[in-house]
Amino acid sequence: MKTYVSPLPRRPERLPARLRRRRPRSYLEWKTLRRWGSLPPWEESPAGYLLRSAREEAGLTQQEMGDRLNCSQQAIAQAERWDSNPTVKFVREWAEALGSELELSI
């Protein structure tokens, strides 16, 4: 009897406990692994880290970004966390503040 093996990558909740991450990666580790193309598929796009990456590429500090969005530096720091869940409106405003356009696809 043959066993079927799926060609799809395994999802993190199906990994053995010893291989599951107990906490999010640091931004520096995520950025490095992303540059190397070594991130697992389920870790490629945490919203907060993508926002931080875009802000850093624009050469802005959190305070400067907060000034552009009329919010505090603390709000920017919170939006840039691994587990942040920003709205599409917020991300669109973020992109506009950086002089970029937001492109979403499904």
C-alpha positions in Angstrom: 0.0 0.0 0.0 1.4 3.4 -1.0 1.4 6.4 1.3 0.5 9.8 -0.3 2.8 12.6 0.6 1.5 16.1 -0.1 3.9 18.4 -2.2 2.6 21.4 -0.3 4.8 22.9 2.5 3.7 21.9 6.0 1.8 24.5 8.0 3.3 25.6 11.3 0.5 24.1 13.4 1.3 20.7 12.0 5.0 20.8 12.8 6.3 18.7 15.7 6.3 20.7 18.9 10.1 20.8 18.9 10.2 22.6 15.6 7.5 25.2 16.3 8.6 28.7 17.2 7.5 29.7 20.7 7.9 33.4 20.0 8.2 35.6 17.0 11.6 36.2 15.3 13.4 39.4 16.1 13.1 42.0 13.3 16.8 41.7 12.5 16.6 37.9 12.1 13.5 38.2 10.0 15.0 40.9 7.8 18.2 38.8 7.2 16.3 35.6 6.5 14.0 37.5 4.1 17.0 38.9 2.2 18.5 35.4 1.9 15.1 34.0 0.8 15.2 31.5 3.7 11.9 32.3 5.4 9.3 29.6 5.6 6.1 30.6 3.6 4.0 31.3 6.7 6.6 33.9 8.0 7.1 35.9 4.8 4.8 38.8 5.5 4.0 39.8 9.0 2.3 43.2 8.5 4.2 45.0 11.3 7.6 44.0 10.0 6.7 44.9 6.4 5.6 48.4 7.7 8.9 48.8 9.6 10.9 47.7 6.5 9.2 50.2 4.3 9.7 53.0 6.9 13.4 52.2 7.2 13.9 52.1 3.5 12.4 55.6 3.3 15.0 56.7 5.9 12.5 57.8 8.5 12.5 57.5 12.3 9.4 56.3 14.2 8.9 59.9 15.4 9.1 61.3 11.9 6.6 58.7 10.7 4.3 59.5 13.6 4.4 63.2 12.6 3.5 62.3 9.0 0.5 60.2 10.2 -0.5 62.6 13.0 0.0 59.9 15.7 2.6 59.2 18.4 5.9 57.5 18.1 4.5 54.8 20.4 1.6 54.1 18.0 4.2 53.6 15.2 6.2 51.2 17.4 3.1 49.2 18.2 2.1 49.0 14.5 5.6 47.7 13.6 5.3 44.7 16.0 5.3 41.2 14.7 1.8 40.5 15.8 0.2 43.8 14.8 -3.0 43.7 12.8 -3.3 47.1 11.0 -6.4 48.0 9.0 -6.2 48.4 5.2 -6.9 52.1 5.7 -4.0 52.5 8.1 -1.6 50.7 5.7 -2.8 52.8 2.8 -2.1 56.0 4.9 1.3 54.6 5.8 2.1 54.0 2.1 0.9 57.5 1.2 3.1 59.0 4.0 6.1 57.3 2.3 5.1 58.5 -1.1 4.2 55.0 -2.3 1.0 53.3 -3.4 -0.6 50.3 -1.7 -1.2 47.2 -3.9 -3.3 44.4 -2.5 -4.0 41.1 -4.2 -5.7 37.9 -3.5 
